[in-house]
Structure formats: structure tokens, C-alpha cells
Amino acid sequence: MAKILGIGGFFFHCKDVQATKDWYARVLGLEINEHGSVLFDHAASAAAFGPGAMTVWSPFQKDDGYFAPSGENHMVNYMVDDLSEILAHCADLGVVEAKPREDHPYGSFSWIMDPDGRKIELWQPGIPPED
């Protein structure tokens, strides 16, 4: 049987498309291409984090509070190479953490809100120990 190999894209509605693109470029440094999209190079994350680089697909119960304070039914997790640096940049722009940073063996996490009220999870993967 054929296999799903990964997430091929994430598409969403927003109140003001240009303002949303501008915010993501300014706050998170996303490079918006001529089609209005961002392309993530899987080779770059694999080179940085080896087997720690992955995409997680995980459904949640409707009443689970993990996406709070957002009222949206989804949350995007962005893999980052330096969580501390991104959080410092966000703070310089007045973007505050929605939830304090957490550090785990599988990575470090922090959360911010985008201008449309979506919670964004920022994740710096942990590098698995070599066997």
C-alpha cells in the first residue's frame, strides 16, 4: 500500500492576508515567496537535528485546553533552530509568550499568539543521544 510521507502543507484563513504575512515575516522571520507561501526545506531541519527533526500529527479532544488561550481548532508548531534567539526577537517586537517556555529531553517549547488569535508553538527539537 502507498504511504503518507509527511505533511505537504498547512493552509488557513485569516482576517487580513497581507497583514498576517507581514507579521510572520517580521516576528518569525518567515521568507514569503512570490506565490505568498513559505517553503520549508526538510534537508535543513534534518541537517540541524538529525532524527530529532520530524513533523508530529496529533488530534486532540475538542475540550482539551492545550490550544488555550486561542479559540481556534488548530495550532501550528514551528520547528526553530534557536528558541532563545527567536523569543528575544519576539520580546523586542512586543510579542509576549502565551505560556512559559518548557524544556524536555525531546526539545524546548514556547508559545505565542499570532494577530488572528491562533496559538503558535515554537519547538527547538532535542538531538537524540547516539546509540
N, CA, C and O of each residue as an XYZ file, in Angstrom:
524
protein
N       0.832     -1.187      0.000
C       0.000      0.000      0.000
C       0.876      1.250      0.000
O       1.941      1.260      0.616
N       0.440      2.285     -0.676
C       1.160      3.557     -0.693
C       1.176      4.159      0.707
O       0.287      3.880      1.511
N       2.188      4.987      1.008
C       2.347      5.573      2.332
C       2.254      7.091      2.278
O       2.653      7.718      1.297
N       1.726      7.662      3.339
C       1.826      9.103      3.541
C       3.244      9.361      4.037
O       3.708      8.694      4.962
N       3.934     10.322      3.429
C       5.323     10.593      3.784
C       5.484     11.786      4.715
O       6.543     11.966      5.317
N       4.456     12.590      4.836
C       4.563     13.769      5.698
C       3.476     14.764      5.376
O       2.611     14.514      4.536
N       3.527     15.885      6.043
C       2.586     16.977      5.803
C       3.101     17.766      4.601
O       4.248     18.213      4.598
N       2.284     17.935      3.610
C       2.685     18.651      2.405
C       2.378     20.132      2.449
O       2.847     20.878      1.590
N       1.609     20.580      3.422
C       1.304     21.999      3.542
C       0.312     22.241      4.653
O      -0.339     21.317      5.140
N       0.208     23.474      5.042
C      -0.772     23.898      6.036
C      -1.410     25.167      5.492
O      -0.706     26.125      5.174
N      -2.716     25.185      5.382
C      -3.438     26.288      4.756
C      -4.502     26.771      5.728
O      -5.165     25.961      6.375
N      -4.670     28.083      5.835
C      -5.598     28.608      6.832
C      -6.177     29.947      6.395
O      -5.598     30.655      5.571
N      -7.327     30.276      6.964
C      -7.961     31.570      6.740
C      -7.406     32.586      7.733
O      -6.963     32.222      8.822
N      -7.434     33.852      7.353
C      -7.060     34.917      8.271
C      -7.856     36.169      7.919
O      -8.423     36.267      6.831
N      -7.894     37.117      8.838
C      -8.672     38.345      8.635
C      -8.078     39.222      7.544
O      -8.809     39.761      6.713
N      -6.756     39.367      7.541
C      -6.063     40.240      6.596
C      -4.817     39.495      6.124
O      -3.819     39.428      6.843
N      -4.875     38.939      4.923
C      -3.793     38.081      4.412
C      -2.453     38.814      4.415
O      -1.456     38.264      4.884
N      -2.410     40.031      3.907
C      -1.135     40.743      3.833
C      -0.595     41.067      5.220
O       0.605     40.934      5.462
N      -1.460     41.488      6.128
C      -1.018     41.784      7.494
C      -0.487     40.519      8.168
O       0.498     40.579      8.904
N      -1.132     39.378      7.925
C      -0.673     38.122      8.509
C       0.686     37.739      7.937
O       1.578     37.346      8.689
N       0.862     37.847      6.627
C       2.159     37.548      6.012
C       3.239     38.465      6.577
O       4.335     38.014      6.910
N       2.920     39.763      6.684
C       3.892     40.730      7.200
C       4.290     40.399      8.636
O       5.467     40.485      8.986
N       3.323     40.022      9.471
C       3.604     39.698     10.871
C       4.519     38.480     10.955
O       5.506     38.497     11.691
N       4.202     37.424     10.209
C       5.021     36.213     10.253
C       6.435     36.474      9.721
O       7.398     35.892     10.218
N       6.563     37.333      8.728
C       7.892     37.680      8.214
C       8.667     38.492      9.251
O       9.845     38.226      9.489
N       8.021     39.475      9.866
C       8.679     40.353     10.826
C       8.987     39.633     12.144
O      10.100     39.735     12.661
N       8.025     38.922     12.676
C       8.173     38.324     14.003
C       8.942     37.006     13.965
O       9.826     36.786     14.793
N       8.622     36.137     13.027
C       9.252     34.817     12.984
C      10.279     34.660     11.869
O      10.907     33.608     11.750
N      10.456     35.692     11.056
C      11.478     35.632     10.010
C      11.139     34.724      8.847
O      12.033     34.324      8.102
N       9.851     34.384      8.670
C       9.488     33.526      7.541
C       9.710     34.269      6.237
O       9.381     35.450      6.122
N      10.259     33.585      5.268
C      10.519     34.174      3.952
C       9.356     33.825      3.033
O       9.209     32.685      2.593
N       8.537     34.828      2.756
C       7.349     34.647      1.923
C       7.792     34.705      0.457
O       8.446     35.663      0.045
N       7.438     33.683     -0.328
C       7.853     33.674     -1.739
C       6.860     34.435     -2.621
O       5.871     34.980     -2.132
N       7.136     34.462     -3.915
C       6.310     35.216     -4.868
C       4.880     34.686     -4.968
O       4.004     35.375     -5.493
N       4.637     33.492     -4.481
C       3.289     32.905     -4.502
C       2.550     33.166     -3.188
O       1.405     32.746     -3.020
N       3.213     33.864     -2.255
C       2.607     34.151     -0.964
C       2.715     33.014      0.020
O       1.994     32.983      1.017
N       3.608     32.075     -0.246
C       3.778     30.881      0.592
C       5.169     30.859      1.216
O       6.040     31.648      0.851
N       5.358     29.964      2.141
C       6.665     29.692      2.726
C       6.964     28.221      2.469
O       6.127     27.356      2.726
N       8.152     27.945      1.965
C       8.577     26.564      1.727
C       9.633     26.198      2.759
O      10.648     26.884      2.886
N       9.397     25.121      3.495
C      10.350     24.656      4.489
C      11.156     23.511      3.890
O      10.588     22.550      3.371
N      12.472     23.613      3.963
C      13.381     22.617      3.411
C      13.618     21.516      4.451
O      14.252     21.760      5.478
N      13.120     20.329      4.193
C      13.293     19.226      5.141
C      14.772     18.877      5.336
O      15.165     18.416      6.408
N      15.580     19.093      4.314
C      17.007     18.790      4.437
C      17.666     19.679      5.489
O      18.572     19.235      6.194
N      17.219     20.933      5.602
C      17.808     21.856      6.575
C      17.519     21.395      8.002
O      18.417     21.411      8.844
N      16.288     20.986      8.287
C      15.968     20.538      9.645
C      16.650     19.203      9.947
O      17.090     18.974     11.074
N      16.739     18.330      8.957
C      17.415     17.046      9.162
C      18.903     17.261      9.429
O      19.496     16.564     10.252
N      19.505     18.228      8.735
C      20.920     18.517      8.961
C      21.142     19.094     10.354
O      22.153     18.802     10.991
N      20.206     19.912     10.832
C      20.354     20.538     12.145
C      20.066     19.575     13.289
O      20.764     19.592     14.302
N      19.048     18.737     13.138
C      18.583     17.932     14.263
C      18.594     16.432     14.026
O      18.178     15.679     14.906
N      19.057     15.968     12.868
C      19.109     14.538     12.590
C      17.751     13.891     12.795
O      16.739     14.418     12.334
N      17.716     12.761     13.478
C      16.434     12.077     13.668
C      15.485     12.827     14.603
O      14.331     12.425     14.754
N      15.954     13.917     15.237
C      15.062     14.732     16.068
C      14.146     15.617     15.237
O      13.179     16.170     15.762
N      14.439     15.760     13.943
C      13.624     16.588     13.044
C      12.476     15.737     12.510
O      12.693     14.750     11.807
N      11.276     16.128     12.847
C      10.106     15.368     12.399
C       8.888     16.270     12.439
O       8.922     17.345     13.038
N       7.825     15.838     11.811
C       6.540     16.510     11.901
C       5.619     15.625     12.728
O       5.521     14.419     12.498
N       4.954     16.238     13.684
C       4.049     15.495     14.564
C       2.612     15.758     14.134
O       2.226     16.909     13.930
N       1.833     14.719     13.997
C       0.397     14.800     13.700
C      -0.310     14.267     14.915
O      -0.090     13.118     15.300
N      -1.171     15.085     15.546
C      -1.780     14.647     16.799
C      -3.151     15.276     17.001
O      -3.238     16.482     17.234
N      -4.224     14.495     16.919
C      -5.550     15.032     17.211
C      -5.743     15.207     18.721
O      -5.166     14.476     19.526
N      -6.554     16.178     19.077
C      -6.864     16.461     20.482
C      -8.370     16.443     20.675
O      -9.123     16.723     19.742
N      -8.811     16.113     21.883
C     -10.231     16.220     22.219
C     -10.669     17.670     22.096
O      -9.889     18.579     22.381
N     -11.899     17.896     21.677
C     -12.411     19.246     21.478
C     -12.314     20.102     22.733
O     -12.056     21.301     22.637
N     -12.515     19.516     23.904
C     -12.493     20.289     25.143
C     -11.109     20.318     25.808
O     -10.985     20.807     26.931
N     -10.069     19.805     25.136
C      -8.717     19.859     25.670
C      -8.260     21.326     25.690
O      -8.515     22.062     24.738
N      -7.609     21.740     26.732
C      -7.204     23.136     26.872
C      -5.840     23.473     26.300
O      -5.352     24.584     26.508
N      -5.210     22.551     25.589
C      -3.840     22.779     25.119
C      -3.727     23.965     24.170
O      -2.678     24.609     24.137
N      -4.761     24.280     23.401
C      -4.682     25.382     22.443
C      -5.007     26.732     23.083
O      -4.817     27.771     22.451
N      -5.492     26.735     24.325
C      -5.835     27.969     25.026
C      -4.592     28.860     25.140
O      -3.489     28.337     25.302
N      -4.734     30.155     25.062
C      -5.979     30.906     25.101
C      -6.655     31.091     23.743
O      -7.632     31.833     23.646
N      -6.166     30.447     22.712
C      -6.789     30.560     21.399
C      -8.132     29.847     21.378
O      -8.312     28.816     22.026
N      -9.066     30.404     20.631
C     -10.349     29.750     20.412
C     -10.364     28.955     19.122
O     -11.388     28.374     18.763
N      -9.240     28.922     18.420
C      -9.140     28.197     17.150
C      -9.119     26.695     17.398
O      -8.808     26.236     18.497
N      -9.456     25.939     16.358
C      -9.473     24.481     16.488
C      -8.170     23.838     16.014
O      -8.102     22.622     15.837
N      -7.141     24.654     15.811
C      -5.843     24.118     15.400
C      -4.727     25.000     15.968
O      -4.957     26.139     16.374
N      -3.546     24.456     15.982
C      -2.359     25.181     16.408
C      -1.216     24.712     15.517
O      -1.112     23.525     15.209
N      -0.369     25.633     15.108
C       0.777     25.275     14.279
C       2.022     25.224     15.161
O       2.242     26.098     16.000
N       2.819     24.198     14.959
C       4.099     24.047     15.644
C       5.180     24.339     14.608
O       5.258     23.678     13.572
N       6.012     25.338     14.902
C       7.130     25.664     14.011
C       8.425     25.181     14.641
O       8.725     25.507     15.790
N       9.196     24.398     13.882
C      10.499     23.928     14.321
C      11.489     25.076     14.135
O      11.567     25.667     13.058
N      12.244     25.389     15.187
C      13.188     26.504     15.147
C      14.590     26.015     15.489
O      14.755     24.993     16.155
N      15.591     26.749     15.030
C      16.965     26.340     15.310
C      17.521     26.966     16.579
O      18.509     26.470     17.122
N      16.906     28.056     17.073
C      17.390     28.709     18.288
C      16.204     29.379     18.978
O      15.876     30.530     18.692
N      15.576     28.656     19.874
C      14.369     29.150     20.540
C      14.650     30.414     21.349
O      13.851     31.350     21.315
N      15.747     30.461     22.060
C      16.064     31.641     22.872
C      16.181     32.889     22.010
O      15.684     33.952     22.382
N      16.831     32.766     20.866
C      17.005     33.916     19.978
C      15.665     34.376     19.408
O      15.409     35.578     19.330
N      14.818     33.449     19.014
C      13.507     33.824     18.480
C      12.661     34.480     19.561
O      11.973     35.464     19.290
N      12.700     33.954     20.779
C      11.922     34.561     21.866
C      12.425     35.965     22.190
O      11.624     36.851     22.487
N      13.737     36.180     22.138
C      14.288     37.519     22.370
C      13.813     38.479     21.279
O      13.446     39.618     21.564
N      13.823     38.013     20.031
C      13.341     38.835     18.913
C      11.864     39.164     19.100
O      11.453     40.309     18.911
N      11.068     38.167     19.469
C       9.641     38.399     19.712
C       9.454     39.443     20.804
O       8.646     40.360     20.655
N      10.196     39.312     21.903
C      10.081     40.261     23.017
C      10.438     41.675     22.558
O       9.784     42.640     22.954
N      11.485     41.801     21.714
C      11.865     43.120     21.181
C      10.732     43.755     20.389
O      10.621     44.980     20.337
N       9.886     42.925     19.766
C       8.766     43.417     18.965
C       7.473     43.529     19.778
O       6.425     43.875     19.232
N       7.545     43.237     21.075
C       6.369     43.337     21.927
C       5.473     42.119     21.910
O       4.361     42.160     22.436
N       5.947     41.021     21.306
C       5.172     39.773     21.282
C       5.550     38.983     22.529
O       6.707     38.601     22.703
N       4.576     38.741     23.389
C       4.849     38.060     24.656
C       4.489     36.588     24.565
O       3.652     36.184     23.758
N       5.131     35.802     25.398
C       4.825     34.375     25.447
C       3.423     34.171     26.011
O       3.041     34.802     26.996
N       2.665     33.286     25.379
C       1.326     32.946     25.854
C       1.415     31.942     26.994
O       0.484     31.805     27.788
N       2.531     31.250     27.068
C       2.762     30.232     28.088
C       4.271     30.159     28.274
O       5.001     30.247     27.287
N       4.768     30.002     29.492
C       6.220     29.970     29.707
C       6.906     28.814     28.981
O       6.312     27.765     28.731
N       8.154     29.040     28.660
C       8.990     28.048     27.992
C       9.056     26.766     28.813
O       9.074     26.788     30.043
N       9.090     25.647     28.090
C       9.274     24.333     28.727
C      10.428     23.624     28.031
O      10.539     23.646     26.805
N      11.275     23.002     28.820
C      12.398     22.239     28.284
C      12.221     20.770     28.646
O      11.972     20.423     29.801
N      12.355     19.911     27.633
C      12.195     18.467     27.786
C      13.335     17.773     27.040
O      13.995     18.414     26.222
N      13.586     16.501     27.289
C      14.639     15.795     26.546
C      14.409     15.812     25.028
O      15.371     15.815     24.259
N      13.162     15.824     24.602
C      12.840     15.805     23.170
C      12.750     17.210     22.572
O      12.433     17.360     21.392
N      13.023     18.232     23.370
C      13.067     19.572     22.838
C      12.552     20.621     23.797
O      12.044     20.316     24.876
N      12.698     21.874     23.374
C      12.242     23.027     24.137
C      11.091     23.671     23.397
O      11.084     23.725     22.168
N      10.109     24.163     24.155
C       8.883     24.708     23.586
C       8.558     26.067     24.191
O       8.865     26.337     25.352
N       7.934     26.909     23.387
C       7.327     28.135     23.870
C       6.131     28.429     22.983
O       6.000     27.862     21.897
N       5.258     29.315     23.446
C       4.023     29.596     22.722
C       3.785     31.091     22.652
O       3.984     31.812     23.630
N       3.355     31.551     21.480
C       2.964     32.938     21.270
C       1.640     32.938     20.516
O       1.175     31.892     20.062
N       1.040     34.108     20.385
C      -0.216     34.246     19.645
C       0.038     35.079     18.395
O       0.761     36.074     18.445
N      -0.558     34.672     17.267
C      -0.442     35.477     16.052
C      -1.544     36.546     16.053
O      -2.410     36.530     16.927
N      -1.523     37.469     15.089
C      -2.506     38.563     15.114
C      -3.951     38.121     14.930
O      -4.867     38.888     15.226
N      -4.176     36.907     14.449
C      -5.539     36.401     14.284
C      -6.000     35.589     15.492
O      -7.084     35.006     15.462
N      -5.197     35.541     16.551
C      -5.584     34.817     17.761
C      -5.273     33.336     17.739
O      -5.795     32.583     18.562
N      -4.428     32.900     16.806
C      -4.002     31.499     16.774
C      -2.798     31.328     17.693
O      -1.872     32.139     17.676
N      -2.819     30.286     18.478
C      -1.666     29.956     19.301
C      -0.620     29.293     18.409
O      -0.943     28.418     17.606
N       0.614     29.712     18.555
C       1.735     29.178     17.792
C       2.679     28.502     18.770
O       3.072     29.086     19.780
N       3.035     27.272     18.459
C       4.007     26.556     19.277
C       5.354     26.624     18.576
O       5.465     26.273     17.401
N       6.370     27.072     19.289
C       7.732     27.115     18.772
C       8.500     25.979     19.422
O       8.477     25.839     20.644
N       9.177     25.168     18.627
C       9.834     23.953     19.108
C      11.255     23.869     18.596
O      11.490     23.856     17.388
N      12.194     23.812     19.511
C      13.571     23.504     19.163
C      13.788     22.055     19.538
O      13.890     21.743     20.724
N      13.863     21.146     18.554
C      13.991     19.723     18.859
C      15.238     19.423     19.688
O      16.268     20.087     19.575
N      15.102     18.409     20.515
C      16.274     17.870     21.178
C      16.977     16.941     20.210
O      16.335     16.310     19.370
N      18.251     16.857     20.320
C      19.002     15.939     19.463
C      19.104     14.617     20.205
O      19.709     14.552     21.275
N      18.512     13.552     19.644
C      18.533     12.260     20.352
C      19.974     11.793     20.599
O      20.858     11.998     19.767
N      20.187     11.167     21.750
C      21.532     10.648     22.008
C      21.906      9.564     21.015
O      21.057      8.796     20.563
N      23.165      9.511     20.688
C      23.638      8.465     19.769
C      23.679      7.148     20.526
O      24.015      7.111     21.710
N      23.339      6.078     19.841
C      23.341      4.743     20.478
C      24.737      4.228     20.668
O      24.923      3.127     21.186
